[in-house]
Amino acid sequence: MTDRNPLVSLGDLTWDVLAKPDTMLLPGGDSTGRIELSGGGSAANLAVWASRAGYPARFTGKIGQDRFGELATAELRAEGVGTDVILSAEHPTGVILGLIDRRGQRAMLTGQGADWELLPAELPLDTLRGAGHLHLTAWSLFRDPPRGAALHAARVAKEAGATLSLDPGSFQMIQQMGRETFLSVLEDVPFDVFFPNDDEARAMSGHADRHAAMDWFRAHYPQALIVMKLDEDGVLIEGPTQARVAVAATHERAVDATGAGDSFGGAFLAGWLTHGDAVRAADLAVQVGGWVVSRFGARPPADDDLRGRLIRHGVTGGEA
């Protein structure tokens, strides 16, 4: 698919505060629970997981000139991810609060930080022109800035020969923006891969049935590979040269769903960009995603279980 030019993920690098209370939170009450602080952001997480799955990855985005930004950038570099970060003196590094319930499902509160202020003139054009693949999340498209920068990055990378992918990011933000408005933003961008989850597929297509939603995607984006993430029901895949196929999920007990989609996307792209086989890439990605949801946080420390899964699926050069 590429000659190993890096996957570049553009968008959000944040500081994550993840909290899983031991009991229900009550107004005015107090509770114990588990709290974790770490670097996060959907685009940054995907770059980490592409790198862990053996593919060279870079991140580009905007952060504040603050300690949170320094820590988050250092964590990326420690994962083997190259960085092109733009520093802002006017805006702080974004912070995301994730509240995780007892089933492992999470609700996120995103503080709009420097990552929302990226401008076209600040883009690292040499990095984009040297990319084998550019990944965007819809968090870079929901408002402008950073929409202008993300769309310009897509044009620059595509003109230089890169493939493009998009994670629609948030069904709630699509609904707030308006379905037709959101779709109009995507109209002129030749994405090669879409990664909607069940809710996002419904919000974009207007269809509750998964197969009807897939029919809609194939009609509207006939040149794109659609990789529909369905949580415990696995993945549904179809593309211009790929017949519709379902790939089963693993059966881990969910502890925390934070970062599950990003880990899936990073592992999938690492495989797909290496060998071009979407089903084989999904087999790897469900193993990685299953491992992540059974642990706390978007980037848990790698262990022998993860390394074994990667090796069994042909990954020998990752950072994990």
Salt bridges, closest charged atoms under 4 A:
GLU70 OE1 - ARG67 NH1 2.94
GLU75 OE1 - ARG299 NH1 3.79
GLU79 OE2 - ARG52 NH2 2.76
ASP84 OD2 - ARG58 NE 2.92
ASP101 OD2 - ARG103 NH2 3.08
GLU117 OE2 - ARG143 NH2 3.18
GLU122 OE2 - LYS62 NZ 2.92
ASP167 OD2 - LYS229 NZ 3.14
GLU180 OE2 - ARG179 NH1 2.81
ASP192 OD2 - LYS158 NZ 2.74
ASP198 OD1 - ARG202 NH2 3.97
ASP198 OD2 - ARG210 NH2 2.88
ASP199 OD1 - ARG202 NH1 2.92
ASP215 OD1 - ARG244 NH2 2.53
ASP233 OD2 - ARG210 NH1 2.83
GLU238 OE2 - ARG218 NE 3.88
GLU238 OE1 - ARG244 NE 2.52
GLU252 OE2 - ARG309 NH2 2.26
ASP303 OD2 - ARG295 NH2 3.06
ASP304 OD1 - ARG307 NH2 3.03
ASP305 OD2 - ARG295 NH2 3.50
ASP305 OD1 - ARG309 NE 2.91
